[in-house]
Amino acid sequence: MMQHWPEGTRADPDAARDRYEGDVREARAAVREVFRVELPVAHLGLGIVLVACAAMSVFWSPVGSGVVAGAFAALFLAALAVTLFRGRRGWAAVLATYKFSFGWANWV
């Protein structure tokens, strides 16, 4: 099968593959930068959850507040299990899980 290259018939497949892999690396780096979460942002997310639970407990129902807090605790534990399964250990695993669970405050 004849391959058609934008450079013509004398194209170098290795150079094309290098360009492709470079573009993929740049795209992945851009995605990592978009989803990067700093620790103070995760603290803000936890604070928002705590304030929302307290307000929900006062104005609506303590049971509802417990459900919301339990949902975030379950999310944290599930993410911690995945993080440990993927190979992170100790404080690094807890920190990555904390940032994942409460880092959504970056977009609030």
Backbone as JSON, one array per atom type, in Angstrom:
{
  "sequence": "MMQHWPEGTRADPDAARDRYEGDVREARAAVREVFRVELPVAHLGLGIVLVACAAMSVFWSPVGSGVVAGAFAALFLAALAVTLFRGRRGWAAVLATYKFSFGWANWV",
  "N": [[0.85, -1.18, 0.0], [0.57, 2.16, -0.85], [1.77, 4.97, 0.82], [0.6, 8.23, 1.37], [2.22, 11.17, 1.79], [2.33, 14.44, 3.21], [4.61, 15.82, 2.5], [5.38, 14.81, 0.1], [6.67, 12.28, -2.18], [9.18, 11.74, -1.25], [9.23, 11.76, 1.5], [10.16, 11.58, 4.93], [9.5, 9.02, 7.01], [10.29, 8.67, 9.69], [10.84, 11.26, 10.57], [8.31, 12.34, 10.37], [6.98, 10.81, 12.29], [8.36, 11.65, 14.58], [7.58, 14.35, 14.63], [4.84, 13.98, 15.09], [4.84, 12.67, 17.61], [5.99, 14.69, 19.15], [4.0, 16.65, 18.96], [1.93, 15.33, 20.32], [3.06, 15.16, 22.88], [3.15, 17.91, 23.52], [0.4, 18.5, 23.55], [-0.5, 16.9, 25.66], [0.92, 18.04, 27.77], [-0.28, 20.55, 27.83], [-2.88, 19.85, 28.64], [-2.31, 18.81, 31.19], [-1.48, 21.17, 32.42], [-3.83, 22.67, 32.43], [-5.44, 21.19, 34.18], [-4.03, 21.31, 36.54], [-3.73, 21.47, 40.02], [-3.42, 23.39, 42.88], [-2.45, 23.25, 46.34], [-3.67, 25.23, 48.13], [-6.03, 25.78, 46.72], [-7.37, 23.34, 46.89], [-7.79, 23.34, 49.64], [-9.61, 25.44, 49.78], [-11.76, 24.25, 48.42], [-12.43, 22.19, 50.24], [-13.18, 23.82, 52.38], [-15.45, 25.06, 51.27], [-17.13, 22.84, 51.05], [-17.43, 22.18, 53.78], [-18.68, 24.51, 54.8], [-21.02, 24.48, 53.27], [-22.15, 22.08, 54.18], [-22.58, 22.72, 56.88], [-24.39, 24.87, 56.61], [-26.45, 23.53, 55.33], [-27.16, 21.75, 57.32], [-28.18, 23.47, 59.27], [-30.24, 24.95, 57.98], [-31.74, 23.11, 56.51], [-31.61, 20.03, 56.79], [-30.1, 17.86, 59.11], [-29.56, 15.29, 58.31], [-29.36, 15.43, 55.53], [-27.06, 16.97, 55.35], [-25.23, 15.15, 56.4], [-25.35, 13.24, 54.37], [-24.2, 14.6, 52.19], [-21.63, 15.12, 53.23], [-20.83, 12.48, 53.63], [-20.82, 11.57, 50.99], [-18.67, 13.02, 49.89], [-16.65, 11.99, 51.51], [-16.71, 9.31, 50.72], [-15.96, 9.63, 48.05], [-13.35, 10.57, 48.43], [-12.16, 8.32, 49.7], [-12.46, 6.34, 47.71], [-10.94, 7.48, 45.64], [-8.49, 7.51, 46.94], [-8.0, 4.77, 47.17], [-7.69, 4.1, 44.45], [-5.45, 5.67, 43.85], [-3.51, 4.5, 45.53], [-3.5, 1.97, 44.39], [-2.43, 2.54, 41.91], [0.18, 3.01, 42.55], [1.28, 5.09, 44.09], [2.46, 6.04, 47.29], [2.08, 6.54, 50.83], [2.33, 9.87, 52.12], [2.3, 11.22, 49.7], [0.34, 9.93, 48.22], [-1.96, 10.54, 49.71], [-1.99, 13.33, 49.5], [-2.26, 13.71, 46.7], [-4.77, 12.57, 46.35], [-6.33, 14.22, 47.95], [-6.08, 16.65, 46.57], [-7.37, 15.88, 44.22], [-9.97, 15.3, 45.13], [-10.94, 17.72, 46.2], [-10.09, 19.73, 44.57], [-11.69, 20.88, 42.67], [-12.53, 23.38, 43.28], [-11.03, 25.18, 41.96], [-12.36, 25.98, 39.72], [-14.51, 27.4, 40.58]],
  "CA": [[0.0, 0.0, 0.0], [1.34, 3.38, -0.99], [1.4, 6.0, 1.77], [0.67, 9.59, 0.84], [2.76, 12.08, 2.78], [2.19, 15.84, 2.79], [5.87, 16.31, 1.96], [5.6, 14.2, -1.21], [7.13, 10.9, -2.22], [10.48, 11.6, -0.57], [9.02, 12.09, 2.92], [10.87, 10.76, 5.9], [8.53, 8.57, 8.01], [10.8, 8.88, 11.05], [10.65, 12.68, 10.9], [6.87, 12.53, 10.57], [6.66, 10.22, 13.59], [8.92, 12.55, 15.59], [6.69, 15.51, 14.72], [3.6, 13.53, 15.71], [5.08, 12.44, 19.04], [6.19, 16.0, 19.76], [2.69, 17.29, 19.08], [1.19, 14.64, 21.38], [3.65, 15.61, 24.16], [2.7, 19.28, 23.78], [-1.03, 18.47, 23.89], [-0.63, 16.34, 27.02], [1.43, 19.05, 28.71], [-1.32, 21.59, 27.94], [-3.97, 19.31, 29.47], [-1.83, 18.78, 32.58], [-1.45, 22.54, 32.93], [-5.22, 23.09, 32.67], [-6.0, 20.49, 35.32], [-3.14, 21.39, 37.69], [-4.42, 21.98, 41.21], [-2.53, 23.72, 43.97], [-2.98, 22.89, 47.66], [-4.63, 26.21, 48.66], [-7.32, 25.62, 46.03], [-8.02, 22.18, 47.5], [-8.28, 23.8, 50.95], [-10.82, 26.21, 49.51], [-12.81, 23.28, 48.11], [-12.84, 21.57, 51.51], [-13.9, 24.85, 53.14], [-16.78, 25.21, 50.67], [-17.93, 21.67, 51.45], [-17.77, 22.29, 55.2], [-19.67, 25.59, 54.97], [-22.27, 24.0, 52.69], [-22.71, 21.08, 55.1], [-23.07, 23.42, 58.07], [-25.6, 25.61, 56.23], [-27.49, 22.54, 55.06], [-27.59, 21.2, 58.6], [-28.96, 24.48, 59.98], [-31.43, 25.41, 57.26], [-32.53, 22.09, 55.86], [-31.71, 18.78, 57.54], [-28.8, 17.28, 59.46], [-29.36, 14.06, 57.53], [-28.86, 15.86, 54.23], [-25.68, 17.37, 55.55], [-24.47, 13.91, 56.53], [-25.27, 12.6, 53.06], [-23.21, 15.33, 51.39], [-20.31, 14.84, 53.81], [-20.53, 11.08, 53.34], [-20.49, 11.44, 49.57], [-17.29, 13.48, 49.7], [-15.76, 11.03, 52.17], [-16.65, 8.14, 49.85], [-15.14, 10.02, 46.9], [-11.96, 10.61, 48.88], [-11.67, 6.97, 49.94], [-12.35, 5.65, 46.43], [-9.78, 8.05, 44.94], [-7.28, 7.04, 47.64], [-7.78, 3.38, 46.77], [-7.15, 4.12, 43.09], [-4.11, 6.23, 43.92], [-2.64, 3.47, 46.09], [-3.41, 0.89, 43.41], [-1.57, 2.99, 40.82], [1.57, 2.95, 42.97], [1.74, 6.14, 45.01], [2.43, 5.58, 48.67], [2.27, 7.49, 51.91], [1.79, 11.22, 52.09], [2.09, 11.62, 48.3], [-0.97, 9.4, 47.81], [-3.01, 11.3, 50.39], [-1.99, 14.67, 48.93], [-2.84, 13.64, 45.35], [-6.2, 12.29, 46.51], [-6.94, 15.44, 48.49], [-6.19, 17.6, 45.47], [-8.38, 15.39, 43.29], [-11.3, 15.36, 45.73], [-11.39, 19.08, 46.5], [-9.48, 20.69, 43.64], [-12.71, 21.45, 41.79], [-12.73, 24.78, 43.65], [-10.28, 25.97, 40.99], [-13.3, 26.45, 38.71], [-15.66, 28.06, 41.22]],
  "C": [[0.89, 1.24, 0.0], [0.86, 4.41, 0.03], [1.57, 7.37, 1.14], [1.08, 10.53, 1.96], [2.58, 13.51, 2.3], [3.46, 16.39, 2.15], [6.17, 15.74, 0.57], [6.16, 12.8, -1.09], [8.44, 10.68, -1.49], [10.39, 11.94, 0.92], [9.77, 11.1, 3.8], [9.86, 10.32, 6.97], [9.0, 8.78, 9.45], [10.63, 10.33, 11.49], [9.18, 12.97, 11.15], [6.45, 11.98, 11.93], [7.17, 11.09, 14.72], [8.05, 13.8, 15.76], [5.38, 15.15, 15.43], [3.78, 13.35, 17.22], [5.33, 13.74, 19.78], [4.88, 16.74, 19.95], [1.86, 16.66, 20.2], [1.74, 15.06, 22.75], [3.18, 17.02, 24.51], [1.23, 19.3, 24.2], [-1.23, 17.94, 25.31], [-0.14, 17.32, 28.07], [0.41, 20.16, 28.9], [-2.48, 21.11, 28.8], [-3.55, 19.24, 30.93], [-1.84, 20.17, 33.19], [-2.86, 23.04, 33.25], [-5.76, 22.46, 33.95], [-5.07, 20.49, 36.54], [-3.87, 22.04, 38.85], [-3.37, 22.23, 42.29], [-3.22, 23.42, 45.3], [-3.94, 23.94, 48.23], [-6.01, 26.13, 47.99], [-8.08, 24.43, 46.6], [-8.53, 22.53, 48.9], [-9.57, 24.61, 50.8], [-12.0, 25.29, 49.2], [-13.33, 22.59, 49.37], [-13.63, 22.57, 52.35], [-15.31, 25.06, 52.59], [-17.68, 24.05, 51.06], [-18.34, 21.77, 52.91], [-18.83, 23.36, 55.46], [-21.02, 25.14, 54.41], [-22.93, 22.96, 53.59], [-23.29, 21.74, 56.35], [-24.36, 24.18, 57.75], [-26.75, 24.65, 55.97], [-28.04, 21.96, 56.35], [-28.49, 22.18, 59.35], [-30.29, 24.75, 59.28], [-32.29, 24.3, 56.67], [-32.67, 20.86, 56.74], [-30.3, 18.29, 57.88], [-28.5, 16.0, 58.67], [-28.81, 14.39, 56.15], [-27.42, 16.28, 54.29], [-24.77, 16.15, 55.67], [-24.31, 13.18, 55.2], [-24.21, 13.28, 52.19], [-21.8, 15.06, 51.92], [-19.89, 13.4, 53.54], [-20.16, 10.85, 51.89], [-19.06, 11.91, 49.3], [-16.29, 12.56, 50.38], [-15.61, 9.77, 51.31], [-15.81, 8.43, 48.61], [-13.67, 10.01, 47.27], [-11.4, 9.2, 49.06], [-11.52, 6.18, 48.64], [-11.14, 6.17, 45.64], [-8.48, 7.62, 45.61], [-6.97, 5.6, 47.27], [-7.18, 3.3, 45.36], [-5.71, 4.63, 43.08], [-3.11, 5.22, 44.48], [-2.45, 2.33, 45.11], [-2.46, 1.25, 42.28], [-0.11, 3.14, 41.26], [2.07, 4.07, 43.86], [1.57, 5.64, 46.43], [2.55, 6.75, 49.62], [1.6, 8.84, 51.7], [1.52, 11.69, 50.66], [0.74, 11.12, 47.8], [-2.1, 10.21, 48.44], [-3.11, 12.71, 49.79], [-2.61, 14.69, 47.54], [-4.35, 13.4, 45.43], [-6.93, 13.52, 47.04], [-7.12, 16.48, 47.4], [-7.25, 17.18, 44.46], [-9.78, 15.6, 43.85], [-11.82, 16.78, 45.92], [-10.81, 20.14, 45.58], [-10.46, 21.32, 42.68], [-12.97, 22.91, 42.14], [-11.94, 25.72, 42.73], [-11.21, 26.59, 39.95], [-14.53, 27.1, 39.3], [-15.47, 29.56, 41.16]]
}
